[in-house]
């Protein structure tokens, strides 16, 4: 960790005292005087008792490593790898955790369960970064126990899902570094979806997208840009980022139709990460700078710039707790590549073996190159229609059996669920409250695989097997193969087909249920589950074939 130039956090009115507090070498964490709970980051209300008697309080600085990732990828020019990003749980309260770096030892010496103790690095007069080093004089604390996530029962016997159907789907060209205006990709996908539904643009009375305008390769400009490009006049629009996963924008469209606001909502999602990254590297696009804000305030100073590191911490906890190896992740990656080989649209179609998986370079443990999805350029659009219009469309409608949206955990990457990807458990539990179907009724699973561990988390979260049982369930890939009991991502998923950020799974589900997944069709596919969200928040959909 020598010669590191850390990104500076931007202290806020809530966090400035935390960043200052290490000046005397003492770690101070938010504490509730009413119930005694410690918690992080600073909040005005206690997460347990909702008490307001909250203030920073000194703690011993002792903690235990509950998850870690040894980073081998250069994410920042002045933060050279390898280095360890870790989540540590404080001795006083294992619900209070910090994302940090482990220093004072070699990266390959770090283990889940290792006792550590704080030491501070001063960056500026008012900023003292809490790092942690091995503490051999302290007995290891037990790891936090997983907690069960449950969903509320249905609030009403009336289901909005029964009032809607997915009637059209379209996709633009997909590729690496296409260097095409992203709005052009959006228009291509939207026109294709509208035509697939047998509609005219004037029939579209609602628009919904995720995440709205963003300058980082993750958006075409949102509702405003598409409305101008196609001169649409919608009755209702949505362009929010805080929805149940990327496909939460489709859920929002369903709600607008079910409420009677619209008859046909055009939902769309565009990414152009591959071209954006190339522009930044070439100097033709100036990357944003400045101090770390938002969720990066507590991550960037430790070089934790990627979801690969955050989710890698959870994956390391899972592998430790359940005593399994990377083979289960490798089986998911190899299965994805086999699916991509059958999909002419996929970006990576070359054969891959488990040996290839293990021989690939490490990105950030436990994730190697093939554990990570493929950034790309492309757009997908879906039309949500009122059910009374669905059977007038030229293509068979795809019916919506249920949608899972519930937040059952803290909306945090490091403060709640450790055993799985955060927010894969709540939407999964909620989904099954909205249907009489069970996991055994699912014929094909389209599960978010930003990383292999995401797909594993959804498999267990949705109840296809119990916690820690995915290795046996997947059976080296046999169960999740095209002819297996639970075909997983037959198109190649984001791991091999390309990161279309959630919408690609809904498209594949529609193709499978309509019998249009040529070359990779799951036999007699009648029920499909699709999920999205590589973390917080997330969502799940149960779709079925119209009989």
Secondary structure, DSSP 8 states (H G I E B T S, - for coil): -TT-----B---TTTHHHHHGGGGT--EEEEETTT--EESS--SS-TTT--S-EEEEE---EEEEEEEEEE-S--STTS-S-EEEEEEEESS-TT-EEEEEEESS-GGG--TT-EEEEEEEEEETTEEEEEEEE-TTS----------------S-S--GGGGEEEEEEEE---BSS----HHHHHHHHHHHHHHHTT--GGG--EEEESS-S-SSSS-SSHHHHHHHHHT---SEEE--SSSSSTTHHHHHHHHHHHTTS-SEEEEEEEEEHHHHHHHHHHTSS----SSB-GGGGGTGGGT--SHHHHHHHHHHHHHHHHT--THHHHHHHHHHHHHHHT-TT-S--S---HHHHHHS-EEETTEEGGGB----EEEEEEEEEEHHHHTTSSS--EEEEEEE----S-S-SSSS--SS-TTSHHHHHHHHHT-S--GGG-SEEE---SBHHHHHHHHHHTTSS-TT-HHHHHGGGTTTSTTSTTEE-TT-IIIII---TTHHHHHHHHHHHHT--TTS--TT--EEEEEE-SSSS-EEEEEEE--
